[in-house]
Amino acid sequence: MDREQIEIPGLEIYPNIFKGIELGPRNNRQLVGILIGAGGSGKDRILCEMMAINKFSHLITATARLRRFSAINPEDKARLTEIASTALTREHHNQILKTFEKEGLATLEPENAYVWMRWMKPSDGTEENYHNNLKQEYHLVESSAHNESFYGTPLSSLIMDENSQSIPVVRIEINGAVTLNQLIPQDEFQVVNFTVVPDSLDQCQDEMIDRAVISEKELNNRIQKNIEDSQRYKDITNFYIKNTRLEINGRPGIETTVNSLAQLTDDLLRSE
């Protein structure tokens, strides 16, 4: 796969922000954002940057996978992963990760990043039953299995943030985004779909390799999924966010992107 720049459809309306499907009149409906994009495209970075300046607030989704960590020294990555894999419970896994952090060996995924569902499938149950039980136990309004784990949106997470200076945003994959667009009451909320676009799909591949130890088969599966999903974003995207690693006027591209997205957010919140 080459590193050709990804072409974004639509007009650039702010630096690094491109227009997709036209939004209808807001009619005083509360805004709710849905943030999608290829695995490794930088959704977490965009969300964190926007939360830091109080423009986005995070609607928490649920996952049955374990909490991630990133080795500070790349040479420690395999060893730490092997240690973490010995955990028999989620609590034990978190204790191991906290030890890594305390000893300065790794940085951890925020504990409040997800509703952490139980993650071990019972040995006497099928995967389908396991997923159905999770749907009921955590009151998931939508759910899907991908990247060898299970994700969903708890009903409780759709209680909207009343902060008038920010847009409540759920970070989710494309299947969940399509479902949420159908589930969220359109007479009460105006859904805004944001798609994060990297410079190239290879940028996503580099990010996936950097953040986790994965097999070549799993990496290839994720790459293929990114390619397939990229054809679907145009069907729901209202705004494309260019998450470039290139410098713009001597500054990191992420700064320009966040500034533009903050301006767009202000404009959306002022609309009626």
N, C-alpha and C positions, 0 to 999 in steps of 0.2 A: 504494500500500500504506500502510495507516495504522499508527499506533504503539500499537495496542492491546496491553496486556500479554498475554504468552503464559500460558495456563492450564496448570499442571503437574498431571498425574494423580497420585493417591496422597497419602498422609499425610505432613505435614511432621514429621520425626522429630528433626531438629536445625534451628536457624535456617538457612534457605536450602538445606536438604538434604531431599529428598522420597523416599519409599520407592516402589520399582517392584516388579519380580518378586521373590518371596521366594527367598532363597538356601537351598540345601539344607544339611544338616550338613557341616561342614568335614572332620571325620574326620582331622585332622592333615595334610590336604593343604596344599601350599604355595599361597599366594595369588598370583594374577597379575591385574592390572587392565587393562581395556580402556577407553580414554577416547575418546568419540565426541561429535559435536555438529555443528551447522551450520557452514559456512565463515564465519569471522568471529565465532563465538560466544564465543571466549576460551579455547579449549582450551590454547593455548600459555601464556597467562598463568596459568591454574590449575596446569598442570604445573610451570612454573618456580617459582611460589610454594610449592608442596608439596615440590619438590626442595630449595628453599632451607632448609626446616626439617626435611629428612631424613625426610619421610613417604612420598614417592614417589621411586622411582628410574626412570630413563628406559630403556625398551627401544627401541633405535634401529631405525627403519624406513628404507627406501631410497627415493630419488626420482631420477627422470631430469631433473627441472627444474634450473634454475640457482639459486644461492644468492640470497636476497632482500636488499634494503637499504631503508632508510627515510631519506629526505632530512630533515635537521635543519631546513632552511629550505624550506617547501613550494614557494616560488617556484623552487627549484633542481631540483625533482622531474623535470620533463620533460627538462631539459638533461642531468642525470645519467643518466637512463634511456637517452637517445640515445647517450651515450658508452658505457655498458655494453653496448649492443646491437651494438657494433662488434667484440666479442670473437669470436675464431674457435675458441678452445679454452676448456675450463673453467678451466685454469690462468691463461690470460690474463684471463678474467672475474674471477677471484679477485684478481689483481693490481690490476685497475682498482678493485675494491671496497675493497681495502686502502688504495689511494691516497685514495679518498673519505674513509675513516675517519681516516687520518693527517692529512688537511687539515681535519678537523672538519666535513666536509660531510654525512656520513651515519653512521647506526648500522647494523651488519651482523647478519644472522641468524647465530647461533652456528655455527661451523664443524663442531661435533660434533652438530648437530641431526639429521643424517641420515647414512646411508651414501649418498654421492653417486655415483650410477651415471652412466655415459657418457650424454650428453644429446642428441647430434646423430644423427638418423636418417640412415643412409646414403642417398645420392641414388638408388642403384640397387636399394633394397630396399623392400618394403612395410611398412606400419606393423605389420601382424600379425607378420611375420618379425622385425622390430626388437624387438617386445615379447617374442616367444618366445626370442630370443637373450638378452635381459636376464634373463629368468626362469632360464635355464640358467647364465648367467655368474655371477649373484649368488645362486644357489640360493634363489630366492624360494618360500616355502611358500604364499603367497597374493599376489595382485597385482591391480591394477585401473588403468584409465585414467580420469582425471577432471581437470577444470579444465585441459584441454589439456596434460596431462603424464601420467607413468606412475609408480605407487607400488607398493611391495610390502614384505613382511617377510622378510628373510634368515633362513635356518635358524639361523645363528649367534646372532641376536638373542634366540632363545627359550631360550638358556642362562640360567637364572634367577639373579637376584641373591640372595646368601645373607645380606644384611643383614636381620636379624630385626626391625629397627625401622622398616622401610619396605616398601611394596608395589611390586614391579616393575610398571611401567605402560607399555603401548604406546598411543600416540596414533595414531588411524587413522580412516578414513571408514567408513560403515555397511556397505558390501559386504565390506570386509576384516574388519570386526568379526564379521559373521555367519560368515565362513569360519573365522576364528581360533577362534570358539566351537566349531566342529566339529572343528578340527585339534588343539587342545591336549588332551592326554590327561586325561580327566576323573578317572581313578583316581589321578593324581599331583598334579593342580592343581585348585584351586577358582577358576574364572574369576569376576571381579566386573566387571560392565559399568557404567561411569559415563557419564552423558550430561550435557554442559554445555548449559544453557538460558539464553539472553539474556533481557532484558526484552521485546524485540520482534524480529521479523525485520529491521526497519529498522535496528536496532542492528548486525546483521550486515552489512547493506548499507553502512552508514557505515564500518565497520571495513575492509571489502574495498576501498572507494574510497580510504581513507587509506593503506593499506599497499602499494598497487601501482597502476601506470598500466594500466588495462584498458579495452577498448572497451566501448561501450554494449551491443553484442551479447553479449559475454562476461559482462558484469555481469548482464544479464537471464537468461542461461543459468544462472549460479550462483544467482541468486535463485530461479529455478524449481526447481533441484535442491534447494535448502534446503527449499522447500515440500514437494516430493515425499518427501525423506528424513525430514522431521519426522513423517510418518505411520508410519514403520517403527521408530522408536526404541523405542516401547512394547513391541515384540515381544521385545527382549532386555535392556532396561534394568533393572538392579537398584537403582540410586540416581540420582536427578536432582540436579544441582548448579546452583543458581540463581546465575548470574554477573550480578548486578545492578550497574548504574552508579549507582543511587540510594543516598543516604546512609541509614544506619541508626543512630539515636541519635547523630547528629552525626559519625559515622565513615564512611569509604568502605565501601560494601557488600562489596567484595572482602575486607576484613578479617574481617567476620563469616563470609563463605563459607569462607575458608581455615581459620579457627578451628574451624568446625563440621566441615569435611572432615577436619581433623587428629584431632578427637575420634572421628569415625567410623572412621578408619584404625586408631587405637589399639584400638577395640572389636573391629574385624575381626581384628586381629592377635592379640588375646587369646582369640578364639573357638577352639574345638577341634572 
